[in-house]
Amino acid sequence: MSEIVRLNVGGVNFTTTRATLCTYPDSMLGAMFSGNYGFTKDEHGCFFIDRDGTMFKHVLAFLRSNSLILPQNFTEFGLLKSEAEFYQIQPLLDVLSEYEKREPKLIEIKEVYRRCVTYYPVEFQSVPSGTNHEYITYVISRKDILLEIPEDFGLNVEKNRSTQNPDETLRTLVCVKLKDVLSSDCDISLRQQLASYLSEQGWKLLQSTLSSEGCDSGSPKHVILERWAHEY
């Protein structure tokens, strides 16, 4: 029973003893190497098993020491469990179950790249106010989200908290006066901060339309329609 056995498991070679392979007689390995089991051998005379060789080294280590010691960064518990089930080594399956209870669940993390686009100072289309033609942009989203926009954002923000119509309770308007923000001497980072904040709150830019209107050659003017809306 102590004779040396050479194995070829999925192309990976191992050398052990028959006694080690028969540590658990009720397992498939125990049955295979304790009787007259017909084996296929490779060109070097090694017993060939068509299974995962990289996982078999952990199986063989368990048979030798009756303990399972895995690398710190080991993550292929599912694959090792599949091999243990194939070889029908119940003690190894029990140990793997304990490992799964202790190990934190692996969560796939997808890195999200956010591109912040800087707009040159332009005028936003809206209803003119008085004679100074201040321009206002309207942002529509859920009321609870809009109320979280910080007041000290460098912008003059007016929040419409009207709930006269029950059907409008899930929506509200934010009127952001952009006269200062869009001026030529405005700090561009203010617009970047606002765009980043809205993106972090889950807002999505659903539509952006660019149009132009006729004017004198000396006073070109562009109008941008831009809306932010929250998907719910």
Sequence and secondary structure as in RCSB ss.txt:
>XXXX:A:sequence
MSEIVRLNVGGVNFTTTRATLCTYPDSMLGAMFSGNYGFTKDEHGCFFIDRDGTMFKHVLAFLRSNSLILPQNFT
EFGLLKSEAEFYQIQPLLDVLSEYEKREPKLIEIKEVYRRCVTYYPVEFQSVPSGTNHEYITYVISRKDILLEIP
EDFGLNVEKNRSTQNPDETLRTLVCVKLKDVLSSDCDISLRQQLASYLSEQGWKLLQSTLSSEGCDSGSPKHVIL
ERWAHEY
>XXXX:A:secstr
   EEEEEETTEEEEEEHHHHTSSTTSHHHHHHHTT   EE TTS EEE S HHHHHHHHHHHHHSS    TT  
 HHHHHHHHHHHT HHHHHHHHHHHHHS                 S EE     TTTT  EEEEEE HHHHTTS 
TTSSSEEEEE    SGGGTT EEEEEE TTTTSTTS HHHHHHHHHHHHHTT EEEEEEEEE    TTS  EEEE
EEEE   
